[in-house]
Amino acid sequence: MGRVMSSQPGRTAPQFAARTWNSLIVVLVLIVAYATWHFSGLWTAYVLAALRDNSHNPDFIRYTTAIAVVALVQAVTTVGVVMLTRRFLPARTAASFGFVAPTAAQMIFATKVAVVLVVVNIVVTALFNLAIGPHTDPYVDSSAGHRNVSWGDYAKGVLTAAVATPIVEETMFRGLLFAGLVQVAPPWLAALVSALLFALWHQDPYRLLPITVFGLGVAYAYYRSGTLWVPIAVHAAFNWIQSSVDFAAYRFLGS
């Protein structure tokens, strides 16, 4: 497929054309992708735990290192499986699946969307917290004690949150789910359904609304640009900003 130029509307991208892919195959590929993500994570964690136990050293591998290794293995195996099975959609080339080289203008657009989503996330989260009352973020509460706020842990956190996670989640939820839905439903409905499922994927009721709003934003970025690299860049920038703010809070404020 040719390059999607910044002057062309992303909605004309081939993966958004009506009934380009077989809907049943989209579901099957999604199931295979999820199974790959889930079991590759479990097996990697099991191997790391076995290595730690055999070393008889509880500090054999740091928590943040283990998280980064698991996330990278999940990203490589899951995206690899999707790329192998995409031919059954059919999406014969990487470009016909959405992996089209972005233009400079599209990357600038991605940066703008990421900044807007950060601001919107702050506002939505604040309003949500006002409505339901204060609560403890279970992820922050469980992981803070393992970080020790070192720069090495920060680098591994960025590798996990701003590299591995955006690639695998955007491939699954925008590359597969949103693109498959937009072929058979109005774009707004496809974006809403994919965003809701994306939010449920995170299994955090306190972040259900903010993540849904974020999912709508990256779906818009994909539909507007036509290249999957744009929502990946948006997601990466968003997570990097959040990771950096969290690190600064732990490192310099001691919170």
C-alpha positions, 0 to 999 in steps of 0.5 A, spaced: 500 500 500 502 507 498 503 512 504 497 515 507 499 522 505 498 528 511 493 531 506 489 525 505 483 523 510 485 517 514 478 514 513 480 513 506 485 508 508 484 501 506 483 498 512 477 502 514 473 500 507 466 497 508 467 489 509 474 489 507 475 484 513 471 477 515 468 479 521 469 472 524 476 472 522 477 478 526 474 475 532 478 469 532 485 473 531 483 477 537 482 471 541 488 468 539 492 475 540 489 475 547 491 468 548 498 469 546 499 475 550 496 472 556 500 465 556 506 469 554 506 473 560 504 467 565 510 463 562 515 468 562 513 470 569 514 463 571 521 462 568 523 468 571 520 466 578 524 459 577 530 462 575 530 467 582 528 460 586 534 456 583 539 462 585 536 462 592 537 470 592 530 473 593 534 479 589 536 475 583 531 480 579 528 486 581 521 487 580 521 493 575 526 488 571 521 482 571 515 487 569 519 490 563 521 483 561 514 480 561 511 486 557 517 486 552 516 478 551 508 479 551 509 485 546 513 481 541 509 474 541 503 478 541 504 482 535 508 477 532 502 472 532 497 478 529 502 479 523 502 472 522 495 471 522 493 478 519 493 474 512 486 471 514 483 477 515 485 478 509 490 484 510 496 481 506 501 486 507 503 490 514 501 497 510 494 494 509 493 492 516 495 499 518 502 499 519 504 505 514 510 510 515 507 516 518 509 523 515 512 528 519 505 532 519 502 526 522 507 525 528 506 532 530 498 531 530 500 525 534 504 529 539 498 534 539 493 529 541 497 526 546 497 533 550 490 534 549 489 527 552 493 528 558 489 535 560 483 531 558 485 525 563 486 530 568 480 533 568 476 527 567 479 523 573 478 529 577 471 530 576 470 522 577 474 523 584 469 528 586 463 524 584 465 518 587 470 520 593 477 519 594 480 512 593 487 509 592 489 507 586 491 499 587 496 499 581 500 505 585 499 502 592 502 495 590 508 497 586 510 503 589 514 499 594 518 496 589 520 502 585 525 505 590 525 511 585 532 509 581 533 512 574 534 505 572 527 503 574 524 509 571 528 507 564 525 500 565 518 503 567 518 507 560 520 501 556 514 498 559 509 503 559 511 507 553 514 502 548 511 495 549 504 497 552 502 502 546 505 497 541 501 491 543 495 495 545 494 499 539 495 493 535 490 489 538 484 495 540 485 499 534 489 495 529 484 489 530 478 491 534 477 498 531 478 497 524 474 491 524 468 494 527 469 501 523 468 496 517 461 494 519 459 500 524 459 508 524 466 510 526 463 513 532 460 507 535 466 503 533 470 508 537 466 507 543 465 500 543 473 499 542 474 504 547 469 501 552 473 494 551 479 497 552 477 500 558 475 493 561 481 490 559 485 494 564 480 491 570 480 498 574 473 500 575 476 507 578 479 508 571 474 506 567 471 513 565 478 516 563 481 510 560 474 510 555 475 517 554 483 516 552 480 510 547 476 514 544 482 519 543 486 514 540 481 511 535 480 518 533 487 519 531 487 512 528 481 514 523 484 521 522 491 519 520 490 512 517 496 509 520 497 505 526 503 509 528 500 515 530 495 512 535 502 508 538 505 514 538 500 518 542 499 512 547 507 512 548 507 519 549 501 519 554 504 513 558 511 517 558 508 523 561 504 519 566 511 515 568 515 521 568 510 525 573 509 519 577 517 518 577 518 525 579 513 524 585 516 518 588 523 521 587 523 528 589 517 529 593 517 522 596 510 520 595 
